[in-house]
Amino acid sequence: MTHETIQQKLFALYDGPLSEQERKLVEGHLAQCPSCRKAIAQWKAVSARLFPPQTFSEAAEDFFVSKVMTRVRISTLEAGKFAWGVILRWALPLVGSAVLAGWAFFSVLPDTSFYSAPSADAAFSSYSSYASASGNGMMQASYSPDEIAP
Amino acid sequence: MRQYHKKVMGYCLSMLQNHTEAEEAAQDIFVKAYRSLPKFKGNSTFSTWLYRITTNHCLDVLRKRNRRKTYSLDALVEEEGDSVHRLFSSNPVAAAQMENRDLAGKILSTLPEDYRIILTLREADGLEYQEIAETLDCSLDAVKGRLSRARKQLQENLRHFLRENDVYKEE
């Protein structure tokens, strides 16, 4: 292996993913090459200063866990509230509108049949009942003054 | 949750560079993961899935947070040159101090977002190449290439400090 090839493998050695054979080759080269040793040592120094190991006390960890679990519980509750919110915001007005529409359809709309012409059957049955009630089968004017007067 | 708290929190800290925001983000991530648990199909490992959520969440936070200050290399050298010198000084005690985290964050923010992510996943969280590829949804070759470019650029950005202080001698 040339010096250039080894240089490419230097960080692989540092990171760990080298085969046993490659590792031996690179380590053998490192033992003889001051510039490669310097490159690795320099990187180790940079890494140690810029990425120091993180330490957290057990108490800090406990506090963190309790905070997260509280938030999880709150978010679960909020999820339930959200469902009720959707029901109150959308479902109730929808149901209310449907009831109103139904009431309008069944109560208000039949009144408008007053303005439409009666069917022949309805007119006939109405006349027959009127004639039988008056006794002679002849159509007579029997309106009371109340019915005529406005 | 305890098993992953340190990793998620560390990743958020490296990405967001602010302890309060990182903790808030980590909480959001665990709540999000808890809610999305039924969607986890087991196609990847749980930690990869969690890292994916963490990466996306941190990116969302960074994108929403317009006020976040990224440092240009020149501005960093001008404003924090002495501190960077101290960070890479040969005094290991001074270099290990907690207040250096802020400075480390500023140095990392001179890198493009994708370089910062991949370096954090590899260096801070110690993910294997394959895990990084699954987390970032890219190929192994892409991981190797991006990681190599990220390291090169970071070392290039720090070359004055590294050369002057010869930190590698102590390692």
Interface residues (C-beta under 8 A of the other chain):
Chain A: F11 A12 D15 G16 P17 K38 A41 Q42 W43 K44 A45 V46 S47 A48 R49 L50 F51 P52 Q54 F56 E61 F64 V65 K67 V68 R71 V72 S75
Chain B: M1 R2 H5 K6 M9 G10 L13 S14 E23 A26 Q27 F30 V31 Y34 R35 L87 F88 A95 A96 N100 R101 A104 I107 L108 L119 T120 R122 E123 A124 E128 Y129 K144 L147 S148 R151 L154 Q155 L158 L162 V167 Y168 K169 E170 E171
